[in-house]
Amino acid sequence: MSKLRVMSVMAHQDDFEFEAAGLFLKLRNYYGDDVELKILTTSTGVSGHHIMGCDETIRCREAEAIASANVVGAEYENLRQLDGTHVPAQVFCDRNMLGGLWNAIRAFAPDYIIAPPVVTNPLAGIHIDHQHTAEAVRLVAYQLGVPNAYPTMYAPRVQRFPVPTILNCPDAYCKEALWHFGVDCNEVHEDKISMLLKHKSQVCEWLPFVNSINNTDETLAGDDSAWNEAEWRSNLNKRLNAVNLRHGFDDEIDREYFAVTRWGYVPPAEKVQQDFPFLFWNKNNPL
């Protein structure tokens, strides 16, 4: 039996931890070494700090992301575009970026990709990097099976490439709920916390600063100059409750939610259940 291969494609270095780290931890616990996990980010995070300069921010985010990925035994990579560069600032879906994503996905050859949703509600909030990362995954999905879509970067050209199943996870900005299955992550909650806290420049510094300005209803901490872990954990529980309420549960259990898109291969429900044996289904929205 070949190893299950699961890849996360998110914009920023902490996006994955909030929305899908629990799933990766459950997969590692269940499969052990028989699962390959990869975390890919499209943004360097260069503009996401209020004190550090650009170069320092990039170095810091890279180190934090690697440290977090090490907790779950995942590989971490920041996207390289067709020309070999990283995305310079905001994420945009041009040929340079899409070709880099096409190469990165084909090089890892995942069975599943986890990505943000494409927000279509004109009243919903969006983050430019999240939205364009979602659109990039959606746009490149069909081309994954097209061997001459882009120049190759990492290996000789592969003619036959099976398009993976692409899952959407929730996005904190649009605050909508479209899901087919969920995962109870309570048993790996502390490991998930450990992964989140590896992102000190994000969790303890940047998010408190920017959330205090934007005054969102899911602020994860208060004054960024006096970050307090107990307060942060309390606010994280409130965030979990808000996410759960949108998905039909009124509690603070750490659950993660996923929708099977039609961007890639749509497997039968039995196949998804086999690969993620610990999932629970959304009875109101069957696959």
C-alpha positions in Angstrom: 0.0 0.0 0.0 1.4 3.4 -1.0 1.6 6.2 1.5 -1.3 8.6 1.8 -0.1 12.1 0.7 -1.8 15.2 2.0 -0.8 18.8 1.2 -1.9 22.1 2.6 -1.8 25.2 0.3 -2.5 28.4 2.3 -1.4 32.0 2.0 0.4 32.7 5.3 2.6 30.8 7.7 -0.1 30.4 10.4 -3.2 29.9 8.3 -2.8 26.2 8.2 -2.4 25.8 11.9 -5.7 27.5 12.7 -7.7 25.6 10.1 -6.2 22.2 9.4 -3.3 21.4 11.8 -5.6 19.1 13.8 -6.3 17.0 10.7 -2.5 16.6 10.1 -1.9 15.6 13.7 -4.7 13.1 13.5 -3.3 11.7 10.3 0.1 11.4 11.8 -1.3 9.6 14.9 -3.3 7.2 12.8 -0.9 6.4 10.0 2.5 7.0 11.6 5.1 6.9 8.9 2.6 5.8 6.3 1.5 9.4 5.6 3.4 12.2 3.9 2.4 15.7 4.9 3.4 19.0 3.2 2.6 22.6 4.1 3.0 25.1 1.3 2.5 28.8 1.7 2.1 31.2 -1.2 3.1 34.4 0.6 6.4 35.0 2.4 4.5 37.1 5.0 6.8 40.0 4.1 4.2 42.7 4.9 2.7 41.1 7.9 4.4 42.8 10.8 4.2 46.2 12.4 7.7 46.4 13.8 10.1 44.1 11.9 11.4 45.1 8.5 10.7 43.0 5.4 13.8 40.9 5.3 13.6 40.1 9.0 10.0 39.2 8.7 10.6 36.8 5.9 13.4 35.1 7.8 11.4 34.9 11.0 8.3 33.5 9.4 10.3 30.9 7.6 11.9 29.7 10.8 8.6 29.7 12.7 6.8 27.7 9.9 9.6 25.1 9.8 9.5 24.7 13.6 5.7 24.3 13.5 5.8 21.8 10.7 8.4 19.7 12.7 5.8 19.2 15.4 3.7 17.1 13.1 6.6 15.8 10.9 5.5 17.7 7.8 7.7 19.3 5.1 7.4 23.1 4.8 7.9 25.1 1.6 7.3 28.7 0.5 6.2 28.8 -3.1 8.7 29.6 -5.8 7.2 31.0 -9.0 8.2 29.9 -12.5 11.1 32.4 -12.5 12.4 31.0 -9.2 11.4 34.0 -7.1 9.0 34.0 -4.1 5.8 36.0 -4.3 7.1 39.6 -3.6 4.2 40.9 -1.5 0.5 40.4 -2.1 -0.5 37.2 -3.9 -1.8 37.5 -7.4 -2.8 34.8 -9.9 -0.5 35.4 -12.9 1.2 32.8 -15.0 4.4 33.1 -13.0 2.6 32.3 -9.8 0.3 29.6 -11.2 3.2 27.9 -12.9 5.1 27.7 -9.7 2.0 26.3 -7.9 1.5 23.7 -10.7 5.1 22.6 -10.3 5.0 22.4 -6.5 1.8 20.3 -6.5 3.0 17.9 -9.2 6.4 17.5 -7.4 4.7 16.4 -4.2 1.9 14.5 -6.0 -0.7 14.7 -3.2 -3.8 12.6 -2.9 -5.5 15.5 -1.1 -5.0 19.2 -1.1 -6.5 21.5 1.6 -7.0 25.1 0.5 -9.1 28.1 1.4 -12.5 28.6 -0.3 -13.1 31.1 -3.1 -15.3 33.7 -1.5 -18.2 34.7 -3.9 -20.5 36.5 -1.5 -20.1 40.2 -2.2 -20.9 41.1 1.4 -18.3 38.7 2.9 -14.9 40.0 4.1 -11.9 38.7 2.2 -8.1 38.8 2.6 -6.4 39.4 -0.7 -3.8 36.7 -0.1 -6.4 34.1 1.0 -8.7 34.9 -1.9 -6.0 34.7 -4.6 -4.5 31.6 -3.1 -7.9 29.9 -3.2 -8.4 31.1 -6.8 -4.9 29.9 -7.8 -5.6 26.4 -6.5 -9.0 26.4 -8.3 -7.5 27.8 -11.6 -4.6 25.4 -11.7 -6.6 22.3 -10.7 -7.5 21.1 -14.2 -4.1 22.0 -15.5 -2.5 19.6 -13.1 -3.3 16.8 -15.5 -2.0 18.7 -18.5 1.7 17.8 -19.0 2.6 20.8 -21.1 0.7 23.5 -19.2 3.9 25.1 -17.8 7.7 24.6 -18.0 8.9 22.1 -15.4 11.1 23.3 -12.5 12.0 20.3 -10.4 12.0 17.1 -12.4 11.6 15.6 -15.8 8.1 16.1 -17.2 5.5 13.6 -16.1 2.9 12.7 -18.8 0.2 11.1 -16.7 -0.6 12.9 -13.4 -3.7 12.0 -11.4 -5.5 15.2 -10.2 -5.9 15.1 -6.4 -9.0 15.7 -4.4 -9.2 19.3 -3.3 -10.7 20.1 0.1 -11.8 23.6 1.3 -11.4 24.5 4.9 -13.1 27.6 6.5 -11.8 31.1 6.0 -11.8 33.4 9.1 -12.6 36.4 7.0 -15.7 35.4 5.1 -17.1 33.5 8.1 -19.3 31.2 6.0 -19.9 27.5 6.5 -20.0 25.0 3.6 -18.8 21.5 4.7 -19.2 17.8 4.1 -17.2 16.4 7.0 -15.5 17.4 10.1 -12.8 16.1 12.5 -12.9 16.2 16.3 -9.4 17.5 17.2 -9.8 17.6 21.0 -7.3 14.8 21.5 -4.6 16.7 19.6 -5.6 20.2 20.8 -2.5 20.8 22.9 -0.2 19.7 20.0 -2.2 22.1 17.8 -1.6 24.9 20.4 2.1 24.0 20.3 2.2 24.4 16.6 0.3 27.8 16.8 2.7 29.1 19.4 5.7 28.4 17.2 4.4 31.3 15.2 5.3 33.9 17.9 5.6 36.8 15.5 2.1 36.1 14.2 0.2 34.9 17.2 1.8 37.0 20.0 2.6 40.1 18.0 1.0 40.7 14.6 -2.5 39.3 15.1 -3.1 41.2 18.4 -1.9 44.4 16.7 -4.0 44.1 13.5 -7.1 42.6 15.2 -7.1 45.5 17.7 -7.2 47.9 14.8 -9.9 46.0 12.9 -11.8 45.0 16.0 -13.0 41.6 14.7 -15.3 39.4 16.7 -12.7 36.7 16.9 -9.8 38.7 18.2 -7.2 36.2 19.6 -5.6 38.5 22.1 -5.8 42.0 23.5 -3.0 44.6 23.6 -0.1 43.3 21.6 2.4 44.8 24.0 1.1 42.7 26.9 0.3 39.3 25.3 -1.0 36.8 27.8 -1.3 33.1 27.1 -4.2 32.5 29.4 -6.1 35.3 27.8 -5.2 34.1 24.4 -6.4 30.5 25.2 -9.6 31.9 26.5 -10.2 33.9 23.3 -9.2 30.9 21.2 -12.0 29.0 22.9 -14.4 31.8 22.0 -13.1 31.5 18.4 -13.7 27.8 18.4 -17.3 28.3 19.7 -17.9 30.9 17.0 -16.7 28.5 14.3 -18.7 25.7 15.7 -21.9 27.8 15.9 -21.6 28.5 12.2 -21.4 24.7 11.6 -24.3 23.8 13.8 -22.6 23.0 17.2 -22.7 25.1 20.4 -19.6 24.2 22.3 -15.9 24.8 22.4 -14.7 21.4 21.1 -11.8 21.8 18.7 -13.3 20.7 15.4 -12.1 21.3 11.9 -14.4 21.3 8.9 -13.8 20.4 5.2 -15.7 20.5 2.0 -15.0 18.3 -1.0 -14.8 20.6 -4.0 -15.3 19.8 -7.7 -12.0 21.5 -8.6 -10.2 18.1 -8.7 -11.1 14.5 -8.4 -14.3 13.8 -6.5 -14.0 10.4 -4.7 -16.9 8.4 -3.4 -17.7 9.0 0.2 -16.4 5.5 1.1 -13.0 6.5 -0.2 -12.9 9.6 1.9 -14.1 7.6 5.0 -11.3 5.1 4.3 -8.6 7.7 4.1 -9.9 9.7 7.1 -11.4 7.1 9.3 -11.9 9.5 12.2 -14.1 11.9 10.4 -17.8 12.6 11.0 -20.2 13.5 8.2 -22.4 16.5 7.8 -25.8 14.8 7.6 -27.4 17.9 6.2 -25.0 18.2 3.3 -24.0 14.7 2.2 -21.2 14.2 -0.3 
